[in-house]
Amino acid sequence: MKISIPLLNTKFSDCFESVLANIAHWQERDYQLMYVNEWDFKFTSQNSLGNSLDTHRDKSNAFNSYYGIKYTEYDCPDFKELIAVLNEELKDKPITVRVDTYYCPWDKGYMKYHNKMHIYFVNGLDREQSFLYCTDPFYHIEDRMISYDSFVKGYTGRYGSFEIGSDKSRDVDGREILIKILTSTIENNIFDSIRHFAQMLDKTESLANELEGFNAAWQTPLYWNIVAIEKSRKRIPFLFLFIADQYNVTEVIDYLDEINLINEKWDGLAGLILKMLMTKDFSLIKDRIVDKLYEISEYEKSVANQLLDVLLANKNRVCEIK
């Protein structure tokens, strides 16, 4: 048995969002509203700056709320049990599996690095010949035939299942979604959190704690989490433009350059962070990064408040006309 999953010709930031987007595409639905929680900055003092950054953004609940597709993961370390799950699930939909990319031939970490959280679809099963059909939307791999023995080497004991409900995205108000995003961003005062992070970095006299246990600067939580935040900022203009087009919120178009600039500022910051981690005398670069963080904080605050004011003013104007 095999389910065909035509893949989106899109480059996603991570494997999880590629799975969600492509299961929606398989159901002929949009997916972009899963990004409504991206504009955030969570920082709580921990043992290192990198570990103090929380880059989790809840996509699953937003995805279910708007597109009616609920995703749940389960522990299932026994491969025979997984085969039983496949026999049942593959009657009408694919499942996902978590795998270690060390054993994934098409991943750049193949036989080099362990990443036990990679995720892709199992969309078919051939019990007679003992192989699975696997589709990896992050790498645009379709219907790859993998033997049971090869699959078990990389399988890390978790699978995911989808419950398909009704698509609610056509019934929402795009302007209200944007107002909610911006209001939450402002009320949670993520701009103060960015400044707090800058202050903690300014007080840092050594990066030994950030580098401890890692062979290279690019492997550290500090660098990876800054990159994750940059990727989140990259999704913001993508989401806002989708809402502008899909729900006719035309005033957003006037702010796209400013919103895009937010991502560019974080992209430049990520490069400086990596350079700082690789430099023995990091004080000068640290000062540049601190200044950059203060600049980003003020800029994001200004853009968020201006756009919210415009959206609210237009909303009130429409209400008065009615």
N, C-alpha and C positions, 0 to 999 in steps of 0.2 A: 504494500500500500504506500502511496506517496501523494502528498498535497503540493500543488504548484504554488510557489510564492514569488510572483514577479517583483523584483526589487526596484526601489527608487534609485535613480541615478544621482544620488546626493552624497556629499561627504559630510559625515556627522562627527561631532567632537568626541564622542565616546560610544562604546559598543551598546550600552544599555539604551540610550536614546535611539540608536539605529534600529534596535529590536522593536521598541514601541512604535516608532514612525512607520516601520514596514508592516507591522501587524495591522495598523490603521489603514495603510494603503491597500493591503490585501482585502480589507473590508470596505474599500472605496470611501474612506473617510479622511479628513484632514488630521493633522497631529500637532500643529504649531502652538496651540494653547497649552500644551504641557510645559511650556517655558515661562508661565506666568510668575514663577517664584525665583527667577534668576537674579533680579536686581537686589542684591543683599550683600552684607559683609558681616560675618560673625567672628568675633575675636574675644576669647576669654584667656586670661593669663594661665599658662601651663609651664611645663619644665623647659620648653623651647618655643621660639617664635613660630616655627613651622607647625608644631603640634597645637599651637593656640588657635590656628585658623580652622574654622569649620566650613568646609566647602560643599557639604551636602545640600542639594536643592531637590525638594520633593516634586518629582515629575509624575509618579504613579497615581497619586490621588487626583491631581489636576487632570491627568489623562482620562481617568475614569469619570470624573465629574463632568467633563465637557463631551467626551467621545463615547462614553458608555462601555469602555473596555476595562474590566478589572483584572489586574495582574497580581498573582500570588506565587511566592516561591516556597518550596518544600524541601526538607532534608530527605534524601533517599540514597544512602551510600551503597545499598545492595543493587548491583546491576540487574539481577533477575527481577527485582521489584520494578526497576525502571522499565524493563521490557514489558512488564504487565501494564504499567501506566501508558506506555506508548500504544499498546494494542487497543486500549480504550480511547485515549485522547485523539489519536490519529484518525479516528472515524470521521471527525469533522473539523479539526484544527491542529496546528502544530504545537509543540511545546518548546521551551527553551532549556538549555543546560548550561551550567557553569563549568568551565574547563581551564586547565593550566596551559598557557600559551607556549610553555617550554616544549609541549608535545603537539603543537599546532603548526603544521608545515608551512602554511601561508602567512603566518605571523612573523614579524621581524625579530621577535624574541625566541624563535624556534631553536631549541638546543643551546640557548644562550642565557635567557632570563626566565624566572618563574613569575607568572602572574596568574593566580588561581581564581581570579574573578571575571575572566573573559566570558562573554555570553553570546550564544548564537542559537539558531533554530535547529531542532531535529524535526524534519518534515516528512520522513518516510522510513520504512522498515521492511527489510527482506529477511524473514526468519530462516528461509530455506538456505540462503547463501551466507547468512550471518553477517550482514552489514547494515549500516544506517545511512539514510540520505541526510546530509547536513547542509544547511544554508547559513552563511555568515554575512549579514547585510552590511556590517561595518567594512568588510573587505570586498564586498560585491562577489562573494563566492556562492554559486547556486548548485544545489543538488550534488554536492561532493559525496562520493561513496566512500565510507569509512568502515573498515572491518571492526567487529566487536572487540578484538584484541587491541587494535590501535586506539579505539575510542576509550576503552577502560583505562589506558595509561594516563590520559589527560583529564578524564572526568573527575570532578572534585566533590561529587556527592549531593548536588542540589539541582533541582529542575523547577521550571516555572510553568504555570498554566493560566490560560485566559478564559474569562467569562465574558461573552459578547452580549451586551445589552443594546439599548437604543441610543442613537446619536443625538445629543442635546445641543450640539454646538450651533445649530442654525437658529436656535430660539433665544440666544443670549444677545445682550446689548454690548457691542464692542467698546463704546465710549465708557460704559460702566466698568468694564474689565480694566481699561487703562487707568481710570480714576482710582479704582481699588488698588492696583499695583503701585501707583505713585503715592497714594495716601499711606499705604503700609510702609513704603520705603522711607517716607518722611517721618511718620510717627515712630517707627523703630529707630530712627536717628542713626542710620548706618554711617552717616558722615562723621559723627563723633567717634564711632568705632574705628573708622579708618585713621582718624587723628590719634586715637589711643594707641593703635598699632605703631604709628609713626613715632610716638613718644617712647614706647618700649624699645623700639629699634635704636632710637637716639641714645638711650641709656646703655645699650649693649656694648661691652668692651671686648668681647671675644666671640668668635663664631664656632669655637670648638664644640660647643654643645649641639649646634645645628648639624655639624659634619660627622659627629661621632657615630660609628657603625656603618658608614657609607663610603664606598670606594670612589665615588665621583660626586661632584657638586650637583649635577642634574638629577641625582637620585634622592636628594634630601627632601623632606616634607616641606621645607620653606620654599624651595623652588617649585615643586610639584603643585603646591596649594596656590601659589601666586599664579601659576599657569592656569589652574582650574578656574580661578576668579576671572582671569582674562578671557577664558573661553565662555564663561557665563555672560560677561559684558558683550561678547560678540553675538550672543543670541538675542540681546535686547533690541537692536535695530531690526533684526530679522523678524522678531515677534511683532514689533510695533508696525512695521511695514505690512505684515500680513493682516493685522487688525485694520489698518487704514484701508487696505484694498478690499478685504472681505466684508467689512461692516461699514464702509464709507465714512470713516473718521478722517476727513480730509485735512484737518488742522495739524495732524501729526507730520505730514509731509514737510511742512515748513521747518521742522526741528530735526529732520533726519541727519543733516550734517553735524549738528551738535551731538546727537546721540551716537553717531559713528565715531566721533572724536573721543568719546569716553573709552571705547574699545582700544583705539590707537594709543591712548595714554597708558592703559594697563599693559598693552603689548610692549611698549618701550620700557615700562617698569620691570617686566619679567626678565628682559635682557640685562638690565642693570643688576637685578638680584643675582643672576647667574654669575655675572662678572665679579660681584662682591664676594661671593662664596669661593671663587677661584683665586682671589687676590690675597696675598699675605698681609699687606698693609691696606686694610679695607676702609680706613676712616674717611678718606675723601669721597669714595663712592657711596659710603653710608650716608654722608651729609646730603649728597645729591638725591638719594632715594627718599630720605626723610622729607626734603623739600618737595619732591615729586608727589609724595603721598598727601601732603597738605594741599598741594595744588589740585590733585584729583578730588579730594574731599570737597573743596569749595566749588569746583566746577560741577560735580555731580549734583550737589545741593542746589546750585543755581538752575541747572537744566530741569531737574525734577520739579522744582517749585514753579518755574515759568510755564512748563507744559501743563501742570495741574491747573494753574490759574486759567489758562486758555481753555482747557477742556470744561472746567466748571462754568466759565463765563458763557461758553456756547451752549452748554446744557441748560443753563438758566434762561438764556435768550429763547431757546426753542420752547421751554415750558411757558414763558410769558406769552409767546405767539399763540400757543394752543389755548 
